[in-house]
Amino acid sequence: QVQLVESGGDLVQPGGSLRLSCAASGSIVIMGWYRQAPGKQRELVATISAIGNTAYADSVKGRFTISRDNAKNTVSLQMNSLKPEDTAVYYCYGRQIVREYWGQGTQVTVSS
């Protein structure tokens, strides 16, 4: 069983930046981030494979960057030009073959 622990959520003003980090207790092939805003379904933000292939939601392309350190089993999400609609609980995600893993979530609030 792999455990994922997120950090970095905070309150930030519109246009600001924030960096989320997630540490896994073991190696995972696919890592990424999802988010869930109040009253909405959980949605994909970005994923990255072990060899660095990335995918982003259209709503964050050009603003968010996902990266990982395979040696440390960590994944990060650099979020720039944040908007109020980015407000959500952000969840670290991992997939190893058919098994999926989730972190406990970290709150990101974008507000003036």
The first five atom37 places (N, CA, C, CB, O) and aatype in JSON, in Angstrom:
{
  "aatype": [5, 19, 5, 10, 19, 6, 15, 7, 7, 3, 10, 19, 5, 14, 7, 7, 15, 10, 1, 10, 15, 4, 0, 0, 15, 7, 15, 9, 19, 9, 12, 7, 17, 18, 1, 5, 0, 14, 7, 11, 5, 1, 6, 10, 19, 0, 16, 9, 15, 0, 9, 7, 2, 16, 0, 18, 0, 3, 15, 19, 11, 7, 1, 13, 16, 9, 15, 1, 3, 2, 0, 11, 2, 16, 19, 15, 10, 5, 12, 2, 15, 10, 11, 14, 6, 3, 16, 0, 19, 18, 18, 4, 18, 7, 1, 5, 9, 19, 1, 6, 18, 17, 7, 5, 7, 16, 5, 19, 16, 19, 15, 15],
  "atom_mask": [
    [1, 1, 1, 1, 1],
    [1, 1, 1, 1, 1],
    [1, 1, 1, 1, 1],
    [1, 1, 1, 1, 1],
    [1, 1, 1, 1, 1],
    [1, 1, 1, 1, 1],
    [1, 1, 1, 1, 1],
    [1, 1, 1, 0, 1],
    [1, 1, 1, 0, 1],
    [1, 1, 1, 1, 1],
    [1, 1, 1, 1, 1],
    [1, 1, 1, 1, 1],
    [1, 1, 1, 1, 1],
    [1, 1, 1, 1, 1],
    [1, 1, 1, 0, 1],
    [1, 1, 1, 0, 1],
    [1, 1, 1, 1, 1],
    [1, 1, 1, 1, 1],
    [1, 1, 1, 1, 1],
    [1, 1, 1, 1, 1],
    [1, 1, 1, 1, 1],
    [1, 1, 1, 1, 1],
    [1, 1, 1, 1, 1],
    [1, 1, 1, 1, 1],
    [1, 1, 1, 1, 1],
    [1, 1, 1, 0, 1],
    [1, 1, 1, 1, 1],
    [1, 1, 1, 1, 1],
    [1, 1, 1, 1, 1],
    [1, 1, 1, 1, 1],
    [1, 1, 1, 1, 1],
    [1, 1, 1, 0, 1],
    [1, 1, 1, 1, 1],
    [1, 1, 1, 1, 1],
    [1, 1, 1, 1, 1],
    [1, 1, 1, 1, 1],
    [1, 1, 1, 1, 1],
    [1, 1, 1, 1, 1],
    [1, 1, 1, 0, 1],
    [1, 1, 1, 1, 1],
    [1, 1, 1, 1, 1],
    [1, 1, 1, 1, 1],
    [1, 1, 1, 1, 1],
    [1, 1, 1, 1, 1],
    [1, 1, 1, 1, 1],
    [1, 1, 1, 1, 1],
    [1, 1, 1, 1, 1],
    [1, 1, 1, 1, 1],
    [1, 1, 1, 1, 1],
    [1, 1, 1, 1, 1],
    [1, 1, 1, 1, 1],
    [1, 1, 1, 0, 1],
    [1, 1, 1, 1, 1],
    [1, 1, 1, 1, 1],
    [1, 1, 1, 1, 1],
    [1, 1, 1, 1, 1],
    [1, 1, 1, 1, 1],
    [1, 1, 1, 1, 1],
    [1, 1, 1, 1, 1],
    [1, 1, 1, 1, 1],
    [1, 1, 1, 1, 1],
    [1, 1, 1, 0, 1],
    [1, 1, 1, 1, 1],
    [1, 1, 1, 1, 1],
    [1, 1, 1, 1, 1],
    [1, 1, 1, 1, 1],
    [1, 1, 1, 1, 1],
    [1, 1, 1, 1, 1],
    [1, 1, 1, 1, 1],
    [1, 1, 1, 1, 1],
    [1, 1, 1, 1, 1],
    [1, 1, 1, 1, 1],
    [1, 1, 1, 1, 1],
    [1, 1, 1, 1, 1],
    [1, 1, 1, 1, 1],
    [1, 1, 1, 1, 1],
    [1, 1, 1, 1, 1],
    [1, 1, 1, 1, 1],
    [1, 1, 1, 1, 1],
    [1, 1, 1, 1, 1],
    [1, 1, 1, 1, 1],
    [1, 1, 1, 1, 1],
    [1, 1, 1, 1, 1],
    [1, 1, 1, 1, 1],
    [1, 1, 1, 1, 1],
    [1, 1, 1, 1, 1],
    [1, 1, 1, 1, 1],
    [1, 1, 1, 1, 1],
    [1, 1, 1, 1, 1],
    [1, 1, 1, 1, 1],
    [1, 1, 1, 1, 1],
    [1, 1, 1, 1, 1],
    [1, 1, 1, 1, 1],
    [1, 1, 1, 0, 1],
    [1, 1, 1, 1, 1],
    [1, 1, 1, 1, 1],
    [1, 1, 1, 1, 1],
    [1, 1, 1, 1, 1],
    [1, 1, 1, 1, 1],
    [1, 1, 1, 1, 1],
    [1, 1, 1, 1, 1],
    [1, 1, 1, 1, 1],
    [1, 1, 1, 0, 1],
    [1, 1, 1, 1, 1],
    [1, 1, 1, 0, 1],
    [1, 1, 1, 1, 1],
    [1, 1, 1, 1, 1],
    [1, 1, 1, 1, 1],
    [1, 1, 1, 1, 1],
    [1, 1, 1, 1, 1],
    [1, 1, 1, 1, 1],
    [1, 1, 1, 1, 1]
  ],
  "atom_positions": [
    [[0.84, -1.18, 0.0], [0.0, 0.0, 0.0], [0.89, 1.24, 0.0], [-0.96, 0.0, 1.22], [1.74, 1.41, 0.88]],
    [[0.68, 2.11, -0.99], [1.46, 3.34, -1.09], [0.66, 4.48, -0.47], [1.82, 3.65, -2.56], [-0.54, 4.61, -0.72]],
    [[1.31, 5.29, 0.31], [0.66, 6.46, 0.91], [1.17, 7.73, 0.24], [0.9, 6.51, 2.43], [2.35, 7.85, -0.09]],
    [[0.24, 8.67, 0.05], [0.56, 9.95, -0.57], [0.26, 11.07, 0.43], [-0.24, 10.16, -1.89], [-0.81, 11.09, 1.04]],
    [[1.2, 11.98, 0.6], [1.03, 13.08, 1.54], [1.3, 14.39, 0.82], [1.96, 12.92, 2.76], [2.41, 14.64, 0.33]],
    [[0.25, 15.24, 0.76], [0.39, 16.54, 0.08], [0.8, 17.63, 1.06], [-0.94, 16.92, -0.61], [0.64, 17.5, 2.27]],
    [[1.33, 18.69, 0.5], [1.62, 19.9, 1.27], [1.63, 21.09, 0.32], [2.98, 19.77, 2.02], [1.77, 20.94, -0.89]],
    [[1.46, 22.29, 0.88], [1.6, 23.5, 0.09], [0.33, 24.29, -0.14], [0.0, 0.0, 0.0], [0.39, 25.4, -0.65]],
    [[-0.82, 23.75, 0.23], [-2.05, 24.5, 0.05], [-2.07, 25.76, 0.91], [0.0, 0.0, 0.0], [-1.49, 25.8, 1.99]],
    [[-2.74, 26.79, 0.39], [-2.75, 28.06, 1.12], [-3.78, 28.99, 0.52], [-1.35, 28.71, 1.08], [-4.44, 28.67, -0.47]],
    [[-3.91, 30.16, 1.13], [-4.73, 31.24, 0.6], [-3.8, 32.15, -0.2], [-5.46, 32.04, 1.75], [-2.76, 32.57, 0.28]],
    [[-4.19, 32.46, -1.43], [-3.37, 33.29, -2.3], [-4.27, 34.25, -3.08], [-2.51, 32.42, -3.27], [-5.42, 33.93, -3.36]],
    [[-3.74, 35.4, -3.41], [-4.51, 36.39, -4.15], [-4.58, 36.03, -5.64], [-3.91, 37.79, -3.97], [-3.68, 35.35, -6.15]],
    [[-5.61, 36.47, -6.33], [-5.67, 36.25, -7.78], [-4.42, 36.78, -8.47], [-6.91, 36.92, -8.37], [-3.93, 37.87, -8.15]],
    [[-3.92, 36.01, -9.41], [-2.68, 36.36, -10.1], [-1.44, 35.85, -9.41], [0.0, 0.0, 0.0], [-0.34, 35.93, -9.96]],
    [[-1.59, 35.32, -8.23], [-0.45, 34.83, -7.46], [-0.04, 33.43, -7.86], [0.0, 0.0, 0.0], [-0.6, 32.82, -8.77]],
    [[0.98, 32.92, -7.16], [1.53, 31.6, -7.44], [1.55, 30.75, -6.17], [2.96, 31.72, -8.02], [1.57, 31.26, -5.05]],
    [[1.56, 29.46, -6.39], [1.6, 28.5, -5.29], [2.21, 27.22, -5.82], [0.19, 28.26, -4.69], [2.03, 26.86, -6.98]],
    [[2.92, 26.52, -4.95], [3.52, 25.24, -5.34], [3.04, 24.15, -4.39], [5.07, 25.33, -5.32], [3.21, 24.25, -3.18]],
    [[2.43, 23.12, -4.96], [2.0, 21.96, -4.19], [3.03, 20.85, -4.35], [0.6, 21.49, -4.63], [3.63, 20.68, -5.41]],
    [[3.21, 20.09, -3.28], [4.12, 18.95, -3.32], [3.42, 17.73, -2.76], [5.42, 19.25, -2.54], [2.53, 17.83, -1.92]],
    [[3.85, 16.57, -3.24], [3.29, 15.31, -2.77], [4.42, 14.3, -2.66], [2.17, 14.79, -3.72], [5.21, 14.12, -3.59]],
    [[4.49, 13.64, -1.51], [5.49, 12.61, -1.29], [4.83, 11.25, -1.22], [6.3, 12.89, -0.01], [3.86, 11.07, -0.48]],
    [[5.34, 10.31, -1.99], [4.81, 8.94, -1.99], [5.73, 8.04, -1.19], [4.65, 8.41, -3.43], [6.95, 8.23, -1.16]],
    [[5.13, 7.05, -0.53], [5.93, 6.12, 0.29], [6.6, 5.04, -0.55], [5.06, 5.48, 1.35], [7.38, 4.25, -0.03]],
    [[6.28, 5.01, -1.86], [6.9, 4.06, -2.75], [6.86, 4.59, -4.18], [0.0, 0.0, 0.0], [6.27, 5.65, -4.43]],
    [[7.46, 3.87, -5.09], [7.48, 4.33, -6.48], [6.14, 4.07, -7.15], [8.61, 3.64, -7.27], [5.5, 3.05, -6.92]],
    [[5.72, 5.02, -7.99], [4.45, 4.92, -8.71], [4.68, 5.35, -10.15], [3.35, 5.8, -8.03], [5.39, 6.32, -10.41]],
    [[4.07, 4.63, -11.09], [4.3, 4.91, -12.5], [3.66, 6.25, -12.9], [3.74, 3.78, -13.36], [4.32, 7.12, -13.46]],
    [[2.38, 6.39, -12.61], [1.66, 7.62, -12.97], [1.36, 8.41, -11.7], [0.33, 7.28, -13.75], [0.81, 7.88, -10.74]],
    [[1.74, 9.67, -11.7], [1.4, 10.54, -10.58], [0.73, 11.78, -11.13], [2.67, 10.92, -9.74], [0.92, 12.15, -12.29]],
    [[-0.06, 12.41, -10.28], [-0.74, 13.6, -10.78], [-1.53, 14.3, -9.7], [0.0, 0.0, 0.0], [-1.42, 14.0, -8.51]],
    [[-2.34, 15.24, -10.16], [-3.17, 16.04, -9.28], [-4.6, 16.12, -9.82], [-2.57, 17.45, -9.11], [-4.82, 16.3, -11.02]],
    [[-5.53, 15.99, -8.92], [-6.94, 16.24, -9.19], [-7.38, 17.35, -8.24], [-7.81, 14.93, -9.02], [-6.69, 17.67, -7.27]],
    [[-8.53, 17.93, -8.53], [-9.09, 18.92, -7.62], [-10.61, 18.8, -7.57], [-8.68, 20.34, -8.05], [-11.25, 18.32, -8.5]],
    [[-11.15, 19.26, -6.46], [-12.59, 19.24, -6.29], [-13.03, 20.52, -5.61], [-13.04, 18.01, -5.46], [-12.65, 20.82, -4.48]],
    [[-13.83, 21.28, -6.34], [-14.4, 22.51, -5.8], [-15.74, 22.2, -5.13], [-14.57, 23.58, -6.92], [-16.35, 21.18, -5.45]],
    [[-16.19, 23.05, -4.23], [-17.47, 22.8, -3.54], [-18.61, 22.64, -4.54], [-17.78, 23.94, -2.57], [-18.79, 23.46, -5.43]],
    [[-19.37, 21.56, -4.38], [-20.51, 21.31, -5.24], [-20.2, 20.79, -6.6], [0.0, 0.0, 0.0], [-21.09, 20.65, -7.44]],
    [[-18.92, 20.49, -6.87], [-18.52, 20.02, -8.19], [-17.85, 18.66, -8.08], [-17.58, 21.02, -8.87], [-17.42, 18.24, -7.0]],
    [[-17.77, 17.97, -9.22], [-17.09, 16.69, -9.24], [-15.58, 16.87, -9.23], [-17.52, 15.88, -10.45], [-15.06, 17.9, -9.65]],
    [[-14.9, 15.85, -8.76], [-13.45, 15.86, -8.8], [-13.0, 15.82, -10.26], [-12.85, 14.67, -8.0], [-13.53, 15.06, -11.06]],
    [[-12.01, 16.66, -10.59], [-11.55, 16.73, -11.98], [-10.04, 16.63, -12.06], [-12.03, 18.02, -12.62], [-9.32, 17.01, -11.14]],
    [[-9.6, 16.12, -13.19], [-8.16, 16.0, -13.44], [-7.54, 17.38, -13.63], [-7.9, 15.12, -14.67], [-8.11, 18.25, -14.3]],
    [[-6.38, 17.58, -13.02], [-5.62, 18.81, -13.23], [-4.42, 18.52, -14.14], [-5.14, 19.41, -11.87], [-4.26, 19.15, -15.19]],
    [[-3.6, 17.57, -13.73], [-2.41, 17.23, -14.51], [-1.88, 15.88, -14.08], [-1.32, 18.31, -14.36], [-2.04, 15.48, -12.93]],
    [[-1.24, 15.17, -15.01], [-0.57, 13.91, -14.69], [0.81, 13.89, -15.33], [-1.41, 12.7, -15.17], [1.09, 14.62, -16.28]],
    [[1.65, 13.04, -14.78], [3.0, 12.87, -15.32], [3.4, 11.41, -15.15], [4.02, 13.82, -14.62], [3.21, 10.82, -14.09]],
    [[3.97, 10.84, -16.2], [4.41, 9.46, -16.13], [5.83, 9.38, -15.59], [4.32, 8.79, -17.51], [6.49, 10.4, -15.39]],
    [[6.28, 8.17, -15.35], [7.62, 7.96, -14.82], [8.71, 8.45, -15.77], [7.84, 6.5, -14.51], [9.82, 8.77, -15.35]],
    [[8.38, 8.51, -17.07], [9.38, 8.98, -18.04], [9.14, 10.43, -18.43], [9.36, 8.09, -19.3], [9.79, 10.94, -19.34]],
    [[8.21, 11.09, -17.74], [8.06, 12.53, -17.91], [7.0, 12.98, -18.88], [0.0, 0.0, 0.0], [6.91, 14.17, -19.16]],
    [[6.19, 12.07, -19.4], [5.08, 12.48, -20.26], [4.01, 13.16, -19.42], [4.49, 11.27, -21.04], [3.6, 12.64, -18.38]],
    [[3.55, 14.32, -19.86], [2.6, 15.09, -19.08], [1.28, 15.3, -19.82], [3.2, 16.43, -18.71], [1.22, 15.23, -21.04]],
    [[0.24, 15.55, -19.04], [-1.07, 15.89, -19.59], [-1.72, 16.9, -18.65], [-1.98, 14.62, -19.76], [-1.58, 16.81, -17.43]],
    [[-2.42, 17.86, -19.24], [-3.03, 18.92, -18.45], [-4.49, 19.12, -18.85], [-2.25, 20.23, -18.62], [-4.88, 18.89, -19.99]],
    [[-5.28, 19.56, -17.87], [-6.63, 20.02, -18.18], [-6.51, 21.31, -18.98], [-7.47, 20.23, -16.87], [-5.59, 22.1, -18.76]],
    [[-7.44, 21.53, -19.91], [-7.39, 22.74, -20.73], [-7.41, 24.01, -19.88], [-8.54, 22.76, -21.7], [-6.8, 25.01, -20.24]],
    [[-8.11, 23.94, -18.76], [-8.28, 25.13, -17.92], [-7.0, 25.57, -17.24], [-9.33, 24.86, -16.88], [-6.92, 26.7, -16.76]],
    [[-5.98, 24.71, -17.19], [-4.74, 25.08, -16.5], [-3.54, 25.12, -17.43], [-4.46, 24.1, -15.39], [-2.44, 25.49, -17.0]],
    [[-3.72, 24.76, -18.68], [-2.59, 24.77, -19.62], [-1.98, 26.16, -19.71], [-3.04, 24.3, -21.02], [-2.69, 27.16, -19.82]],
    [[-0.66, 26.21, -19.67], [0.04, 27.48, -19.75], [0.19, 28.18, -18.41], [0.0, 0.0, 0.0], [0.94, 29.15, -18.3]],
    [[-0.51, 27.7, -17.39], [-0.43, 28.32, -16.06], [0.17, 27.37, -15.02], [-1.81, 28.77, -15.6], [0.9, 27.8, -14.13]],
    [[-0.13, 26.1, -15.15], [0.35, 25.1, -14.19], [1.42, 24.23, -14.85], [-0.82, 24.22, -13.68], [1.38, 23.96, -16.05]],
    [[2.38, 23.8, -14.03], [3.42, 22.89, -14.49], [3.6, 21.77, -13.49], [4.75, 23.64, -14.71], [3.82, 22.0, -12.3]],
    [[3.51, 20.53, -13.99], [3.71, 19.38, -13.12], [5.12, 18.83, -13.34], [2.65, 18.28, -13.4], [5.64, 18.83, -14.46]],
    [[5.72, 18.36, -12.26], [7.06, 17.78, -12.35], [7.19, 16.69, -11.3], [8.17, 18.87, -12.16], [6.39, 16.62, -10.37]],
    [[8.19, 15.86, -11.45], [8.4, 14.79, -10.48], [9.88, 14.51, -10.3], [7.66, 13.51, -10.91], [10.7, 14.8, -11.17]],
    [[10.18, 13.93, -9.15], [11.53, 13.48, -8.85], [11.43, 12.0, -8.53], [12.18, 14.3, -7.64], [11.0, 11.62, -7.44]],
    [[11.81, 11.16, -9.47], [11.65, 9.71, -9.3], [12.54, 9.17, -8.17], [11.97, 8.98, -10.61], [12.18, 8.2, -7.5]],
    [[13.66, 9.78, -7.97], [14.56, 9.31, -6.91], [13.96, 9.53, -5.52], [15.92, 10.03, -7.01], [14.21, 8.77, -4.59]],
    [[13.16, 10.59, -5.4], [12.55, 10.91, -4.11], [11.07, 10.52, -4.03], [12.7, 12.4, -3.83], [10.43, 10.7, -3.0]],
    [[10.53, 10.0, -5.13], [9.1, 9.63, -5.19], [8.21, 10.82, -4.85], [8.81, 8.47, -4.23], [7.29, 10.7, -4.05]],
    [[8.5, 11.95, -5.46], [7.7, 13.14, -5.22], [7.17, 13.7, -6.54], [8.54, 14.21, -4.48], [7.76, 13.51, -7.6]],
    [[6.05, 14.39, -6.43], [5.47, 15.1, -7.57], [5.07, 16.49, -7.09], [4.23, 14.32, -8.18], [4.59, 16.66, -5.97]],
    [[5.28, 17.47, -7.94], [4.97, 18.85, -7.59], [4.08, 19.48, -8.64], [6.25, 19.67, -7.41], [4.06, 19.05, -9.8]],
    [[3.35, 20.5, -8.23], [2.51, 21.25, -9.15], [2.78, 22.73, -8.92], [0.99, 20.91, -8.95], [2.4, 23.28, -7.88]],
    [[3.42, 23.37, -9.87], [3.65, 24.8, -9.81], [2.46, 25.49, -10.45], [4.99, 25.2, -10.51], [2.16, 25.27, -11.63]],
    [[1.78, 26.33, -9.69], [0.58, 27.01, -10.16], [0.83, 28.51, -10.22], [-0.62, 26.69, -9.25], [1.09, 29.15, -9.2]],
    [[0.75, 29.06, -11.41], [0.95, 30.49, -11.62], [-0.34, 31.12, -12.15], [2.12, 30.74, -12.61], [-1.25, 30.43, -12.62]],
    [[-0.39, 32.43, -12.07], [-1.56, 33.18, -12.57], [-2.86, 32.58, -12.04], [-1.58, 33.19, -14.11], [-3.8, 32.34, -12.8]],
    [[-2.89, 32.36, -10.76], [-4.06, 31.7, -10.16], [-5.31, 32.56, -10.26], [-3.78, 31.37, -8.69], [-5.26, 33.79, -10.18]],
    [[-6.43, 31.87, -10.44], [-7.73, 32.52, -10.59], [-8.66, 32.04, -9.47], [-8.35, 32.22, -11.98], [-8.45, 30.97, -8.9]],
    [[-9.68, 32.82, -9.15], [-10.63, 32.38, -8.11], [-11.23, 31.0, -8.44], [-11.76, 33.41, -7.95], [-11.52, 30.23, -7.53]],
    [[-11.41, 30.71, -9.71], [-11.99, 29.41, -10.09], [-11.03, 28.24, -9.89], [-12.43, 29.46, -11.53], [-11.41, 27.09, -10.08]],
    [[-9.8, 28.52, -9.51], [-8.85, 27.46, -9.15], [-9.04, 27.01, -7.7], [-7.42, 27.93, -9.37], [-8.42, 26.04, -7.26]],
    [[-9.88, 27.72, -6.97], [-10.14, 27.36, -5.59], [-10.74, 25.97, -5.5], [-11.07, 28.38, -4.94], [-11.76, 25.68, -6.13]],
    [[-10.1, 25.1, -4.71], [-10.54, 23.72, -4.59], [-9.66, 22.99, -3.59], [-10.51, 23.01, -5.96], [-8.63, 23.5, -3.15]],
    [[-10.08, 21.79, -3.25], [-9.19, 20.87, -2.55], [-8.42, 20.11, -3.62], [-9.98, 19.9, -1.58], [-9.02, 19.51, -4.52]],
    [[-7.11, 20.12, -3.52], [-6.26, 19.46, -4.5], [-5.77, 18.13, -3.92], [-5.06, 20.36, -4.89], [-5.25, 18.07, -2.8]],
    [[-5.94, 17.09, -4.71], [-5.58, 15.74, -4.27], [-4.44, 15.2, -5.11], [-6.79, 14.81, -4.36], [-4.45, 15.27, -6.34]],
    [[-3.46, 14.66, -4.43], [-2.4, 13.94, -5.1], [-2.92, 12.57, -5.51], [-1.14, 13.82, -4.18], [-3.67, 11.93, -4.77]],
    [[-2.53, 12.13, -6.68], [-3.03, 10.87, -7.26], [-1.86, 10.03, -7.75], [-4.03, 11.15, -8.42], [-0.86, 10.54, -8.26]],
    [[-2.02, 8.73, -7.57], [-1.01, 7.83, -8.1], [-1.65, 6.57, -8.66], [0.0, 0.0, 0.0], [-2.64, 6.07, -8.12]],
    [[-1.08, 6.05, -9.73], [-1.57, 4.79, -10.3], [-0.4, 3.89, -10.62], [-2.41, 5.04, -11.56], [0.54, 4.27, -11.32]],
    [[-0.48, 2.67, -10.09], [0.54, 1.66, -10.32], [-0.16, 0.45, -10.9], [1.33, 1.3, -9.01], [-0.77, -0.33, -10.17]],
    [[-0.07, 0.29, -12.23], [-0.76, -0.76, -12.99], [-2.26, -0.55, -12.79], [-0.31, -2.21, -12.52], [-2.82, 0.37, -13.38]],
    [[-2.94, -1.37, -11.99], [-4.39, -1.2, -11.83], [-4.77, -0.58, -10.5], [-5.08, -2.54, -11.97], [-5.94, -0.28, -10.28]],
    [[-3.83, -0.39, -9.63], [-4.15, 0.17, -8.32], [-4.02, 1.69, -8.33], [-3.22, -0.44, -7.24], [-3.1, 2.25, -8.93]],
    [[-4.96, 2.35, -7.67], [-4.96, 3.8, -7.57], [-4.79, 4.22, -6.11], [-6.26, 4.38, -8.15], [-5.24, 3.55, -5.18]],
    [[-4.12, 5.35, -5.95], [-3.87, 5.87, -4.61], [-4.23, 7.36, -4.58], [-2.39, 5.64, -4.19], [-4.08, 8.07, -5.57]],
    [[-4.71, 7.8, -3.41], [-5.1, 9.21, -3.24], [-4.51, 9.76, -1.95], [-6.63, 9.35, -3.23], [-4.4, 9.05, -0.95]],
    [[-4.13, 11.03, -2.0], [-3.75, 11.73, -0.79], [-4.98, 12.24, -0.07], [0.0, 0.0, 0.0], [-6.11, 12.05, -0.53]],
    [[-4.75, 12.9, 1.05], [-5.86, 13.37, 1.88], [-6.4, 14.7, 1.4], [-5.43, 13.48, 3.32], [-7.48, 15.12, 1.81]],
    [[-5.67, 15.39, 0.53], [-6.12, 16.67, -0.01], [-5.53, 17.85, 0.7], [0.0, 0.0, 0.0], [-5.26, 17.81, 1.91]],
    [[-5.32, 18.92, -0.05], [-4.83, 20.17, 0.52], [-5.63, 21.31, -0.1], [-3.3, 20.36, 0.26], [-5.88, 21.33, -1.3]],
    [[-6.04, 22.26, 0.74], [-6.93, 23.33, 0.31], [-6.15, 24.46, -0.36], [-7.73, 23.87, 1.5], [-5.17, 24.96, 0.19]],
    [[-6.61, 24.84, -1.54], [-6.08, 26.02, -2.23], [-7.24, 27.0, -2.38], [-5.44, 25.65, -3.63], [-8.28, 26.66, -2.97]],
    [[-7.06, 28.19, -1.86], [-8.08, 29.22, -1.95], [-7.49, 30.45, -2.63], [-8.64, 29.58, -0.55], [-6.48, 31.0, -2.19]],
    [[-8.13, 30.87, -3.72], [-7.67, 32.04, -4.45], [-8.71, 33.13, -4.26], [-7.45, 31.73, -5.98], [-9.83, 33.05, -4.78]],
    [[-8.33, 34.15, -3.5], [-9.28, 35.2, -3.15], [-8.54, 36.45, -2.74], [-10.23, 34.73, -2.03], [-7.44, 36.39, -2.18]],
    [[-9.15, 37.59, -3.02], [-8.56, 38.86, -2.58], [-9.13, 39.27, -1.23], [-8.82, 39.96, -3.63], [-8.75, 40.31, -0.7]]
  ]
}
